Amino acid sequence: MFELRKVRYREVLHVHELNIEAHKVTCILGESGSGKTTLLQLLNEMITPDDGTILYRGRSIAHMDPVLLRRECVMVPQSPVIFSGSIRDNLGMGLKMSARAPATDDEMRESLRAVCLSKELEEAADRLSGGEKQRLCLARALLMSPGVLLLDEPTAALDEATSLEVLTSITGRARAEGISLIIVTHSRSAADLIGENIIYVHQGKIVSREVVSS
Ligand SMILES: Nc1ncnc2c1ncn2[C@@H]1O[C@H](COP(=O)(O)OP(=O)(O)OP(=O)(O)O)[C@@H](O)[C@H]1O
């Protein structure tokens, strides 16, 4: 799905060759500052490489409209982005910004269930806890049913048990909808639980790539 060839971004990341498969859960592991977020940002053109090529479904992303690419490959950043208003307003915002049809309340509630967030749609989003805000952002992205979800430490604000529960649930939903998941995580146990492919980044280089046999 994504093919990276001789990609360099400043002195931060150098990827000689990397393929990321469609319809799989790919986890990116590595210590803090190794270049994991940079890799995600390159994939939906939040940043552009200094050298090399990145193909998405066989097309160079350099020749694609970045807005269309980001609608197809939706990124959920590390820090939750919450708009003022209710949970419903926040869930609807993603669909609106990506020019998709509005969701019904049932579809919204379903997306909240998928991230294990038991809250009413009318509740004020800015009153949620950090971990709840993070899950609201995940629900908003899931509701958009993108081709690819790029998740940057999506459950960093959650305790381990809730984190694994949410990741398992998201993975199930993504599989059911044919969404490819690319997840940056610090947790080897999370990667072992949900990852079908695991990529290790060390000091800006891909040091290994592991296919997990089920
Ligand atoms: N535009 C830039 N110019 C120079 N250095 C940068 C730039 N962007 C990021 N960096 C540096 O590159 C390194 C990798 O950053 P990145 O955010 O990709 O790490 P990470 O693996 O996601 O870390 P963490 O797990 O702590 O989130 C960091 O040292 C960061 O300061």
The ligand as an SDF file (V2000), in Angstrom:
LIG
                    3D

 31 33  0  0  0  0  0  0  0  0999 V2000
   11.5760   19.4070   11.4140 N   0  0  0  0  0  0  0  0  0  0  0  0
   12.5100   18.8860   12.2080 C   0  0  0  0  0  0  0  0  0  0  0  0
   13.7690   19.3160   12.1410 N   0  0  0  0  0  0  0  0  0  0  0  0
   14.7330   18.7990   12.9200 C   0  0  0  0  0  0  0  0  0  0  0  0
   14.5010   17.8370   13.8400 N   0  0  0  0  0  0  0  0  0  0  0  0
   13.2640   17.3740   13.9540 C   0  0  0  0  0  0  0  0  0  0  0  0
   12.1960   17.8510   13.1370 C   0  0  0  0  0  0  0  0  0  0  0  0
   11.0740   17.1840   13.4750 N   0  0  0  0  0  0  0  0  0  0  0  0
   11.4260   16.3150   14.4590 C   0  0  0  0  0  0  0  0  0  0  0  0
   12.7250   16.4390   14.7420 N   0  0  0  0  0  0  0  0  0  0  0  0
   13.4970   15.6330   15.7260 C   0  0  0  0  0  0  0  0  0  0  0  0
   13.5450   14.3030   15.2340 O   0  0  0  0  0  0  0  0  0  0  0  0
   13.5230   13.3620   16.2960 C   0  0  0  0  0  0  0  0  0  0  0  0
   12.4060   12.3580   16.0500 C   0  0  0  0  0  0  0  0  0  0  0  0
   11.1510   12.9540   16.3060 O   0  0  0  0  0  0  0  0  0  0  0  0
    9.8080   12.1180   16.3000 P   0  0  0  0  0  0  0  0  0  0  0  0
    8.7210   13.0130   16.8080 O   0  0  0  0  0  0  0  0  0  0  0  0
    9.6120   11.5130   14.9770 O   0  0  0  0  0  0  0  0  0  0  0  0
   10.1350   10.9900   17.3870 O   0  0  0  0  0  0  0  0  0  0  0  0
    9.2450    9.8370   18.0020 P   0  0  0  0  0  0  0  0  0  0  0  0
    9.9410    8.5440   17.7700 O   0  0  0  0  0  0  0  0  0  0  0  0
    7.8440    9.9470   17.5060 O   0  0  0  0  0  0  0  0  0  0  0  0
    9.3130   10.2150   19.5550 O   0  0  0  0  0  0  0  0  0  0  0  0
    8.2490   10.0350   20.7610 P   0  0  0  0  0  0  0  0  0  0  0  0
    8.1110    8.5620   20.9750 O   0  0  0  0  0  0  0  0  0  0  0  0
    8.9270   10.7220   21.9060 O   0  0  0  0  0  0  0  0  0  0  0  0
    6.9720   10.7030   20.3460 O   0  0  0  0  0  0  0  0  0  0  0  0
   13.3510   14.1840   17.5680 C   0  0  0  0  0  0  0  0  0  0  0  0
   14.6170   14.3150   18.1660 O   0  0  0  0  0  0  0  0  0  0  0  0
   12.8400   15.5200   17.0780 C   0  0  0  0  0  0  0  0  0  0  0  0
   13.2300   16.5770   17.9100 O   0  0  0  0  0  0  0  0  0  0  0  0
  1  2  1  0
  2  3  1  0
  2  7  2  0
  3  4  2  0
  4  5  1  0
  5  6  2  0
  6  7  1  0
  6 10  1  0
  7  8  1  0
  8  9  2  0
  9 10  1  0
 10 11  1  0
 11 12  1  0
 11 30  1  0
 12 13  1  0
 13 14  1  0
 13 28  1  0
 14 15  1  0
 15 16  1  0
 16 17  2  0
 16 18  1  0
 16 19  1  0
 19 20  1  0
 20 21  2  0
 20 22  1  0
 20 23  1  0
 23 24  1  0
 24 25  2  0
 24 26  1  0
 24 27  1  0
 28 29  1  0
 28 30  1  0
 30 31  1  0
M  END
$$$$
